[in-house]
Amino acid sequence: MRRKIDSYLGFAKKSGNLISGVNTCTFGMARGRVKLVILAEDISENSEKKIMKEIRRYGVRYVKYGSGDEISHAVGEAGRSVFAVCDDNFAKVILDEIEGRSE
């Protein structure tokens, strides 16, 4: 399951449909681009408060998944703990995999 999710995240990144970082994700939500926010389970308390405020403000779906290092490695970033998927299809398959609803 983890490898599948990592692959989907990598594909989303390559296609330009994955952004990362608290500020970048916040700007994406403000523009209405973000379909799903993925928070690392080891996100700092301050970052979580900041991003959760924006998630509630814009009504975006979110999920906690994996550690920041694991997700960062999967998408070729470093030291990130907040990721946003900007495509409906990628958001759906990633969310289905994380929640165990895959076929």
Secondary structure as the mmCIF struct_conf table of DSSP 4:
data_model
#
loop_
_struct_conf.conf_type_id
_struct_conf.id
_struct_conf.beg_label_comp_id
_struct_conf.beg_label_asym_id
_struct_conf.beg_label_seq_id
_struct_conf.end_label_comp_id
_struct_conf.end_label_asym_id
_struct_conf.end_label_seq_id
HELX_RH_AL_P HELX_RH_AL_P1 ARG A 2 LYS A 14
TURN_TY1_P TURN_TY1_P1 SER A 15 GLY A 16
STRN STRN1 LEU A 18 SER A 20
BEND BEND1 GLY A 21 GLY A 21
HELX_RH_AL_P HELX_RH_AL_P2 VAL A 22 ALA A 30
TURN_TY1_P TURN_TY1_P2 ARG A 31 GLY A 32
BEND BEND2 LYS A 35 LYS A 35
STRN STRN2 LEU A 36 LEU A 39
TURN_TY1_P TURN_TY1_P3 GLU A 41 ASP A 42
HELX_RH_AL_P HELX_RH_AL_P3 GLU A 45 TYR A 58
TURN_TY1_P TURN_TY1_P4 GLY A 59 GLY A 59
STRN STRN3 ARG A 61 LYS A 64
BEND BEND3 GLY A 66 GLY A 66
HELX_RH_AL_P HELX_RH_AL_P4 GLY A 68 VAL A 75
TURN_TY1_P TURN_TY1_P5 GLY A 76 GLY A 76
BEND BEND4 ALA A 78 GLY A 79
STRN STRN4 VAL A 82 VAL A 85
HELX_RH_AL_P HELX_RH_AL_P5 ASP A 88 ILE A 98
TURN_TY1_P TURN_TY1_P6 GLU A 99 GLY A 100
#
